[in-house]
Amino acid sequence: MRHYQQNRGFGSPGYQFGPGMLSPFIKYIIGINLALFIIQNFYPQMTSLFGFTPARFFSDFPNLLYQPFTYMFLHGSLGHIFFNMFALWMFGTEIELTWGSKRFSKFYLIGGICGALLTMIVQPGQSAVVVGASAAIYSVLVAYWFMFPNRQLLLFFVLPVKVKWAIPGIMLLGFLFGGREIAHFAHLGGAIFGFIYMKSDWKFLSFSNKYKAYKYKRQQAKFEKNKEKAKAVMKQVDDVLDRINEVGFENLTKEEKRILEEASNDLSNQDKPK
């Protein structure tokens, strides 16, 4: 597959192979996946330990809670890891450069986890081990489909097809000809996550920011409330001080003396180290 530069706004129009550079997060992910793939070949038991097996996940619960995360870093064959990492570089690079590494990394990882979640929901008794980054890759494909629908790809280096047709076609071919050993529900889980995220603009990944903003607003409201309260107290204190100038402290009412005492206590508390 090749990218068409038509919608990019830089360089001369024409076909080029891929997006060029490796973006920061994708560079780390490819490195980690390649390193673990090499280790897998020396220690094949890693596959059953860190791959995702729904039946074992439930039977040994909660001992294998890590598997829905770790499975996406393992692969079953050289072709498996090559095509996944190739697709990540091809389609994910521009998304990461557009969104930023922090947002893209969360999106990618949650897409992979959603693939495991759908698999365990639909096939809780499955005893076959699921490995691979394909669920995360499918979420990336869906995001690319939304962001660059009219960009052209050269499928098989020959056939120019727009992204809005090419990516659904790639997914359909994978489903029809992928074989029984393919984790189709993992792929579907990643794709569904990507679709919901992009279609509804549902920013799952900004919940922490929204909470921080909510907390900040509450603190600001509390500060403003205390500020208004302090102004009211100082107004009362000023009135009492004016009364002292007029009639003397001994002639103040009990209420006026209480106001001075409470204001004095508040000031003392503020001066104490926290």
N, C-alpha and C positions, 0 to 999 in steps of 0.2 A: 504494500500500500504506500502511496505517496500523498503528501499534502499539496493543496493548491493554494497559492499565496493571495488569491483574489481579495479576501476580506481582511487581510492583516494590516494593511496600511503602511508597510515598509518594504523596501526591496522592489525589484522589478517583477511584474506578473510572470508566472510560470510555475512549473512543477519542481518540487525539490523533495529529497528523501528525508522525511521526518521533520521534527521541529528544531533540529540542530542540537543545542546544548542540553546538558542534564540539569534540571532544576534541583535545588538543594535536598528536599525531602526525598524525591524520587531517586537521587543518587545514593542516599543512605539505604533506602529500601532495596534497591537492586543489589547493593553490596552485601547487605544482611542476608538476603535470599540466596545469593550465590554462595556465600560462606557456609550457610546452613545446609545447602544442597551438597556441598563437598563433604561436610561432616556426616550427613546422612549416609553417604556411600561407604563411609568407614564404620559408622555405628547405625545400622539399619533399625535398631530397636527404638531410635528416636521417633520414627514414624508412628508407631503404636502409642508411644508415651505422650507425644506432643501433638499428634494429629487428633482430629475430632471424631469420636465414635459415640453416637447418640445413646446406644444401649449401655455402654460402659459409663457414660456421663451420668445417667440416671441411677444405674445400679450401685455406683461408687460415690454417689453424691454425698457431701460436697467436695470430695477430694480432687475432682478433675475440673474445677471451675475455670481453670486457665485454658482449657482446650479450645473453647470458641474464639480465643484470641490467638493462641500460638499456631493453630492449624494453617493459618494463612501465610505463614513464613516457610512452610515446607512444600515440597513438590515431588511428584511421582516419577518423573522422567526428565531427560534433558529437553525434549520437545515441549513438555509441560511448562517448565520454568522459562524457556526461551520465548515462547509465544506470549506468556503472561507479562514478562518484563518488557518485551518488545511493545506490547499494547499499552502498558503503563507509560513507557517513554513517549510513544507516538501520540497518545491521546491525553495523557495526564499532565505533560510538561506545561502546556499553555494554560491549563486550568490553574495549576499551582502558581504560575507567574502572574495570573490575573487575580486570584484570590489571596495569595500569600501562603507561605508554607504552613503556618499554624492552622489556618482554617482548612486547607486542603488535607493536611495530615489527619485531622479529626474525621473529616468526611470519608477518607479512604479507609481508616481503621474501623469506623462504625459500619461502613458498607460491608466489610468482611465479617464483622460480628453478626450483622443482620442475616447474612447468608447461613451462618451456623444456627441462628435462632429459628429461621423458617424450616431448616432441615430437622431440627429436634422436635418442632411442633408437628410437622407432617409425617415424619418417619422416626418416631421416638424409639422404636425397637431395632433400628438399623445397626448391624454389627460390623459393617464395612467401614474402614477408616477414611475420613474425608480430609484431604490435604489440598493446598493450593490457594493462590491469591485471586482466583477467578471471581469470587463474589465481590471483592473490592474492585476488581477491574470492571465488572459489569456496572457498578455504581458510577465509575468514572466514565464509561462509555455513554451512559444515559445523560450525565452532566454535559458531556461534549456534544451530544445530540441536541440538547436544549440550547447550548451556547452558540454553536456554529452550524446551524442546520443547512445552510446553503453553500458551505465550503465543499470543495470537490476532493474526492480521493480517487487514486488510480488503483482499483481492485486488481490484484494479481499483476500489477504493473502495466495493465493494458486498458482496463475498462474504466472510463471516468464516470463516477457516480457521486451525487450529492450526499452529504453526511446524513440527511434526513431519511434517505432510502438505504444507504450503505450499512449503517449501524443496526437497524432492525433486521436487515438481511443477514448480517453476520451472526446475530443472535439466533435467528430462525434456523440457519444452517447448523449452528452448534447444537441446537435442540434436536433437529431431525437426524443428523448424522454423527452426533457425538458418541453414541454407543451407550450401553447400559452402565458402564463403569463411571460415566460422567455424573457429577453431583449437580443435577439440574435444579434442584430446589435451592441449593446454595447460590447458584447463579441468579435464580429468580429472586431470592431474598435481597441480594445486593442491588439488583435492578429496581426492585420495588422501593427500596430505601432511596436510591438516587432519584427515582421519579417523584416520590412524595416530597423530597427535599426541594427539588427544582420547581415542580409544578405549583406547589402551594406556598412557596417562599417560606416554608416552615423552618426557621433557623434553630434546629435542635441545638446546634453547637454554640449558640449565644446565650443559653440559659444562665450560665455563670455571670455573663456581663449584665443580663437583665436583673439578676438578683443583686449584683453590686449596685446597679443604678437605683433599684428599689430601696436598698439599704441606705444609700447616700441621700435619697429624697427624704426618708424617714428621719435621718440624722439632721438634715437641714430644717425640716419642719419642727423637730424638737428644739433645735437651736433658736429658731425664730420665736417659738413659743416661750422659751426661757428668756429670750431677749425682751419680749414684750412684758413678761412678768417682772423682769428686773427694772424696766422703765417705770412700771406702775409702782413698784416698791420705792424706788428712788424719788418718785413724785410725792409719795406719802411721807418719806423721810424729810424731804425739803420742806413740806408743810409743817411737820412737827418741829423742825429746827427754827422755822419762822415763829412758831408759837413760843419756843423757848426764849427767843429774843424779846418777845412781847411780854410774857407773863412769868418767865423763869421756869426751870426744870421742876421745882417743887409743886407748881400749880398745873402740871400736865395731867390729863385724865389717864385712867388705867389703860385705855385703848391706845392712846398715843405712846405711853411708855412701853407697851407690848410691841408696837411697831418698831421702836428703836432697838429693843432687845432682840427681836427676830432678825432685823437687818444686821446687827452686830454679830450674831451667831452665824449667819450666812457668810459674812465676810471672813470670819475666823475659819470656817470649814474650807473655803476656797484657798486660804493661805497654807493649809496643811499639805505636806507632801503626799502624793498618791503612790 
